[in-house]
Amino acid sequence: MGIRILATGSYLPPGVITNDDFAARIDTSDEWIRKRTGIGERRFAVDQDTSDLALEAARIALERAGCNQEIKLVITASFTPDRIMPNISSYIVNQLGLPEGAFAFDVNMACTGFVGALRIAEGLLEPGQKALVLAAEVISKHLDPGDRSTLVLFGDGAGGVVLEKTAPKMHFDCGTLPGYENLTMMGGNLKELDHFLRMNGKEVFRFAATYVPITVNQTLRDYGLEADQVDHYVFHQANQRILDHVAKSLGIGVEKFYMNLDRYANTSAASIPLVLDEMNEKGLLKEKDLILLVGFGSGLSYCSTLIEW
């Protein structure tokens, strides 16, 4: 299918924040959060930055792959980097002693970032070359403690894969819808600085419910497949109601949609590699399984593709 995943890795900070922890501080409850989102708890980093989480996930994936000195490319997807420069990927190259000359850069596509980074990696690599593709977020440091609409939705984490380019071409369906760029924002202009994450949840839900089935169906058409021929659907873990709605729209049993957002909440770009690593470690992914990956989020953007395990 164009790329082969050689190994997965993930890392979650140890600090667990439950819904009851929020209920003690703001006007909410465990029942209210679970009913609307499916989330029960999440991880918040305390003394760690995004690069720290990315480094741990990278270390695990590379140890499992055993090919450090063959890495030609490192891409990290994140909208919450520690600093503007140098980028997280360069930090990873330095800290793990990856080959001199490895091409390293970051991408910011928020929740779409990991699948978007796969698209970039697939386009840059030659057959036989290997890459480390990561996604890491520390969103907790950018949440308004008084904004119930966003505070309870997000968590911190990192995940990644070591992959090899195996064929000249694979299909991705990616795009950005104009006119929706203000629905999810973080950071203002120089005159109106606002470093908290802001989101119009209802409109984002409407976008996901409408366009995620469209990009899934396009990817299935690109590969000449029916929906039931795909073994696993690994979607960005935004909200259980969104995933349930998409499964129903596509006529697919929700059991094919692996979810861990009840324990980790929305970790943005990190959510898909976190799912892949968890499924891999549980032995749920078998050789030749077809996995449809879908990222969607700020922009508003989307990106989907199909991989064979």
N, C-alpha and C positions, 0 to 999 in steps of 0.2 A: 504493500500500500504506500510505499515511498519512504517510510521511516520504520525502524524497529526499536522498541524500547528495551534496553539492556538491563536496566536496574531502576528502582525507585527509591526515594528517601523522603522523610518528612521530620519535622520537629515542631513541638508545641511547647510554649512556655508553661511552667508548672502552676501558675496562679489560676485557680478555678473561681469564676464568678457565677453564682447561681441567680436565678430569677428572684429568689427570696432576698438575696443581697440587695438587689435594686429596689424591691418593695419596701425595704427598711429605710430607703432614702428618698424615693420619689413616688408619685401617685401611680402605682401599677401593682400588678400581682402576678404570681406564677401562672394562674389560670388565664389571665388576660393575654400574657405573652405567648403561652403555648397554643392557645386557640387561634391566634392570628398569624403565628409564624412557625410553630412547630419547634421552637427553640426552648431548651431547658437550662442550658449553661453554656459558658464560653470560656476561653483562656485569655487573660490579659497579661502582657509582659510588664514587669516592674522595673528591673534593673537591666533590661536588654533592649537593644535597638533592632531595627529591621535586618541590618547586615549580620547581626549575631545569629538571628534565627535562620537566615539564608545559609550562613556558613555551616551550621549544624546539619541542615538538610542536605547540603552539598556533600559534606564529609561522609554521611551515611550512604548516599547514592553512589558516590565514587568508590567507596570501600567495597560495596556489593558488586560493582561493575568490574573493578580491578583493572582499569585502563586509564589511570591518571595522565600518563605521558602521551596518550593518543588523542587528547581533547584538542580540537581545533577551534572551538567556538564556545563561548559562555554568554548566555543571555539571562538576565533576571527581570521578571515582570513585577512591578511594584508602583503604587501611587503614594507610598509612604516611606520614601528613602530617608536615611539619617540626615543626608546633606545633599546639596545640589551636585557637588563634585568632590572627589572622584566618585565614579559610580560603584554600585555594589558589586557588579561583575568583576571589575578590576581588583577590588578588595579580595574577592574569592580566589582569583588567579594568584595573587600574592600570598595569601594565607595558606593555601593548599599546595603551593609549589607546582602549579600547572605549567605546561610547556611555555617557554619564552616564545612570543609571537602569536599566542592564542588570541583570537579576536574577541574582545569582551565589551559588552555594552548593555544598558538597561532599556526597557520599554515601559511606557506608562499608558496602559489602556484600561486601568482599573480592573473590573471584574472579568473583562474579556482578555486580559493580558496573557494568561498562560497559553491559550490556544493561539492567540496572535503571535506569541513568541515561537511556537512550534511552526507556524507558517513561515516566519522569517528564517528560522533555522533550516527548514526544508529547502528553501530557495537559495541559501548561501552555501550549503554543503555540496560536495561532490560525492558520488556513490562510494561507500567504504569509509568515509570520514565520520568522526564522532563529535557530539556536542553535549554540553551540560546545560539544560534548560531549567531554570528555577523560577519560583514565584514566592514572594515573601511580603507580609504586611504586618505592621504594628499600628492598627487603626485606633486602638484604645486611646492613644495620645492625642487624637484629633477629634474626639467626641465631646460634645457639649454636655456636661454633667446634668444640666437641667432640661435637656431635650429628650423627652421620652420616646419620641418617634424614631430617633436614630440610636440612642444610647443602648437599647436592649437588643439591637439587631446584629451587632458586629462583634468579631473576635479577632485574635492575633494568631498567626501561625505561618509556617513555611513548608514548601514541598518542592520536589523536583524530580527530573528524570535524566538518565544518561541515555542518549539515543544514537543510532547509526543510520545514515542515509543508505537506503537499499535499492532505490529505483529512481529513475530520472524525474518522475512526475507523480504527484498525488493531488487529490481534489480538496480544496477548501472553499467554503462559502463564507465570505467576510464582507462587512460593510458598515457604514455609519449613516444613520438617518438624520438628515438636516432638520433643524428647528427644535431639537430636543436637548440641546447641549446644556441648558440651565436646570434640568430636572435633578441632576446630581452634581454637586459642586463642592469644592474645598479650596479655600484661599481666595481672597478678594484681590482687587487691584491695589496699587500703591496708596490710593487715597482712602480706600475702605477695606482695611485688612480684616479678614475673618478666617482664621485658620481651622475652624470647626467644619466638620462634614455636614452638609445640608442636603436634604433629599425630599422630593415630592413622591412619597411612597405610592400613592394611588395611580399616578401617571406612569411610574416605572412598572408597576404591576400590569397596567394595561398594555404597555409596550411589550413586556415579556410574554404575556398571554397571547398576543397577536402575532409577534414576529418570530418567536422561538419555534413554533410549529412550522412556519414558512421556511426557515433556514434548515431545519431538520429534513423536511420533505425535499428540499433542493439537493441536499447532500445525498439522500437516498437515491434520487434520480440520477445524480452524477455517477453513482456506483451501480446503478441498475438493480437496486435491492428493494424489497418490501420491508415495512417497518418490523414485522415479526422475525425477519432473518437476522436482525442485530441482537447479539447476546446481552449487551449491557449498554445502558444510556447513562453517561457520566456528565451531568450538567453542573454548571456553577450553582453552588448551594446558597441561593438567595433567600428562599422562603418555601416552606413545604406546600403552601397553597398554590404557589406558582407551578411547582413540579407536579402536583396532583392534577392541576388544570391542563398542563401540557400533555401529560400521559393520557388523560381522557380525550383530549382533542385529537391525538394521534391514534387512538384506539389501541393503546399499548398497556399491558398490565403494569401497575405501579411497582410490582416486584422487580422489574427490570431496571428501575431507577434506584441505584444505591444512594442512600442519604446518611450523612453524619452531622447535619446541621443542628440536630437536637443537642449534640455535645459540644460543638465548636462554633455554632452560629455562622454568620456570613463572614468569611475570611477573604473576600474579594478574589484577587488573582490566585491566591494560594489554595482555594477550595478544591479545584479539580485535581491538582497533584496530591493533595491530602487524601482525597477519595481513592485515587489510583494506588497510592502506597498502602492504604488500609486494606483495600480489596486484595492487593498482591500479598500482603503479609498474612491475610486470613486464608489464602489459597483459593480465592473465589475466581481468579482469572486463569483460564486454561489455554494451552497452546492452540492457536488458530481462532480463539474467540474474537468476534467483531465487536468493537467498542466505538460508539458514537460520542464524540466530545463536543460540548456546546458551551461557549462562554458568551455572556451578554451583560451589558452594564453601561456605565457612564459614557456619554457621547451623543446620543445613545448608540452603542456599537454592538456588533454580534460577530461571532466567528465559530464555525463548526467544521468538523472533519471526521473521517472514519479511520481507525487504526486496527491492525490485526495484531493480536498479542503473540 
